[in-house]
Amino acid sequence: MKMKQPLRVLHFQGRMGKGGAETFMMNAYRNIDRTKIQFDFLIYDDFEDVKPYNKEIHELGGKIYSVPNPNKNILAYIQTVKKIAER
């Protein structure tokens, strides 16, 4: 019998620093049933150096997608997000 894949939830966060929203999402991520739900995160490429949670996200089975900052290049952002959504 084929095992059912977890539902993947993509969080449009911008960056994954140690702020309140990021910490809240990580606390939720640590405590959900990851066989049923997996979190992925979309961050802006100009925040790639902000990585306090990256290793843990990968260890928990999540993915991190880096996209252009929409405040700097909205068309590149839309095109990149569309490619990610089509996967």
C-alpha positions in Angstrom: 0.0 0.0 0.0 1.4 3.4 -1.0 1.9 5.8 1.9 0.0 9.0 1.7 2.2 12.2 1.4 1.7 14.9 4.0 -0.1 18.1 3.1 2.5 20.8 2.4 1.8 24.3 3.7 3.9 27.1 2.2 4.4 30.1 4.5 5.1 33.4 2.8 7.3 34.8 5.5 9.9 37.0 3.9 12.6 35.9 6.3 13.1 33.4 9.1 14.8 35.4 11.9 14.0 35.1 15.6 11.0 37.4 15.5 7.6 36.8 17.0 5.9 35.4 13.9 8.8 33.2 13.0 9.1 31.8 16.5 5.4 31.2 16.6 5.5 29.2 13.3 8.5 27.2 14.5 6.8 26.3 17.7 3.7 25.1 15.8 6.0 23.3 13.3 7.8 21.4 16.1 4.5 20.3 17.6 2.3 19.3 14.6 2.0 15.7 13.2 4.5 16.1 10.4 3.4 12.8 8.9 0.2 14.6 8.0 1.3 18.3 7.5 4.7 19.7 6.5 5.7 23.3 6.5 7.7 25.0 3.8 8.9 28.6 3.9 9.2 31.3 1.2 11.9 33.9 2.1 13.3 36.9 0.2 16.7 36.3 -1.3 18.1 39.5 0.4 17.4 37.8 3.7 19.2 34.5 2.9 21.9 35.3 5.5 19.2 35.3 8.3 19.3 31.6 9.0 18.7 30.8 12.7 16.0 28.2 11.8 17.2 26.9 8.4 18.9 23.7 9.7 16.0 22.8 12.0 13.5 23.4 9.2 15.4 21.0 6.9 15.8 18.4 9.8 12.0 18.5 10.3 11.4 17.8 6.6 10.6 21.4 5.5 11.8 23.2 2.4 13.0 26.8 2.1 12.4 28.7 -1.1 14.3 31.9 -1.8 12.6 34.4 -4.1 13.3 38.0 -5.2 12.1 40.7 -2.8 8.8 42.0 -4.2 9.6 45.5 -3.0 12.6 45.5 -5.3 11.4 43.4 -8.3 7.7 42.5 -8.3 7.7 40.8 -11.7 10.6 38.5 -10.8 8.9 37.7 -7.5 5.6 36.8 -9.2 7.4 34.6 -11.8 9.4 32.8 -9.2 6.4 32.2 -6.9 4.4 30.9 -9.8 7.2 28.4 -10.7 7.3 27.2 -7.0 3.5 26.8 -6.9 3.5 24.7 -10.1 5.7 22.1 -8.6 
